[in-house]
Amino acid sequence: MLCARVIPCLDCRDGRVVKGVQFQGLRDAGSPTELAAAYEAQGADELVMLDVSASPEGRATAFDTVRALRRELSIPLTVGGGVRRADDAARLLDAGADKVSVNTAAVREPEMLTAMAERFGRQCTVLALDAAFEASRGRFEVVVMSGAERTGRAATEWAQEAVERGAGEILLTSWDRDGTRSGYDLELLRVMAAAVTAPIIASGGANEPRHLVEALQAGADAVLAASIFHDGDWTVDGIKRELAQRGITVRLDHNEGAT
């Protein structure tokens, strides 16, 4: 059985980690390199870094941040934000990323996913999909531009197309739950897990170990969290021990082994 992955997320702006609610009201949360080193020491399976500014200056800063993170990390690093073409992904991979996530640009030009998968491999191509519930149609809708724009497109349909085009993994964020600490959107996870075969990283709403267990049981292959780690409410190893006690297979440190 594959181990469930626990992945801290660093949302970065101008070289600093920030956190907000529904992508708004961002507050400083610390140094990306210091947090990354701490999370790896705590047993993080992977790390995700997203450049939330998505401006030319921010993207330039992101490359420097990726290089700095790579010097600190030995675990896999996924980087996204401001990626508009395959050449941007190449620069991030050259800077030290193991995988590159793409969101808005892929919605605008879906063939970008194909280009990335053919050039770098599906294992390096991650679709970052932000979804919000569309009550009038009873479905989840793709949102882009950090939630500022609703596309009118069904999230499951877009995910299916993206996987067909070459996305090897889906970073699935519930816009409704992001930063709220009210738990992951389990219905979103269920419908997405039924729609695609690619691994799903659940994002948006974690507050306690129970929420991570529920997400994994709903179909996620990995769970991503930010606030609970940045605010010091939980450590990665603490979360993993709680998951193991609840019957979730996780990778623990070399002294404890895996359960």
Rosetta blueprint (number, residue, H / E / L):
1 M L
2 L L
3 C L
4 A E
5 R E
6 V E
7 I E
8 P E
9 C E
10 L E
11 D E
12 C E
13 R E
14 D L
15 G L
16 R E
17 V E
18 V E
19 K E
20 G E
21 V E
22 Q L
23 F L
24 Q E
25 G E
26 L E
27 R E
28 D E
29 A E
30 G E
31 S L
32 P H
33 T H
34 E H
35 L H
36 A H
37 A H
38 A H
39 Y H
40 E H
41 A H
42 Q L
43 G L
44 A L
45 D L
46 E L
47 L E
48 V E
49 M E
50 L E
51 D E
52 V L
53 S L
54 A L
55 S L
56 P H
57 E H
58 G H
59 R H
60 A H
61 T H
62 A H
63 F H
64 D H
65 T H
66 V H
67 R H
68 A H
69 L H
70 R H
71 R H
72 E H
73 L L
74 S L
75 I L
76 P L
77 L E
78 T E
79 V E
80 G E
81 G L
82 G L
83 V L
84 R L
85 R L
86 A H
87 D H
88 D H
89 A H
90 A H
91 R H
92 L H
93 L H
94 D H
95 A H
96 G L
97 A L
98 D L
99 K E
100 V E
101 S E
102 V E
103 N L
104 T H
105 A H
106 A H
107 V H
108 R H
109 E L
110 P L
111 E H
112 M H
113 L H
114 T H
115 A H
116 M H
117 A H
118 E H
119 R H
120 F H
121 G L
122 R H
123 Q H
124 C H
125 T E
126 V E
127 L E
128 A E
129 L E
130 D E
131 A E
132 A E
133 F E
134 E E
135 A L
136 S L
137 R L
138 G L
139 R E
140 F E
141 E E
142 V E
143 V E
144 V E
145 M L
146 S L
147 G L
148 A L
149 E E
150 R E
151 T E
152 G E
153 R E
154 A E
155 A H
156 T H
157 E H
158 W H
159 A H
160 Q H
161 E H
162 A H
163 V H
164 E H
165 R H
166 G L
167 A L
168 G L
169 E E
170 I E
171 L E
172 L E
173 T E
174 S E
175 W L
176 D L
177 R L
178 D L
179 G L
180 T L
181 R L
182 S L
183 G L
184 Y L
185 D L
186 L H
187 E H
188 L H
189 L H
190 R H
191 V H
192 M H
193 A H
194 A H
195 A H
196 V L
197 T L
198 A L
199 P L
200 I E
201 I E
202 A E
203 S E
204 G L
205 G L
206 A L
207 N L
208 E L
209 P H
210 R H
211 H H
212 L H
213 V H
214 E H
215 A H
216 L H
217 Q H
218 A L
219 G L
220 A L
221 D L
222 A E
223 V E
224 L E
225 A E
226 A L
227 S H
228 I H
229 F H
230 H H
231 D L
232 G L
233 D L
234 W L
235 T L
236 V H
237 D H
238 G H
239 I H
240 K H
241 R H
242 E H
243 L H
244 A H
245 Q H
246 R L
247 G L
248 I L
249 T L
250 V E
251 R E
252 L L
253 D L
254 H L
255 N L
256 E L
257 G L
258 A E
259 T L
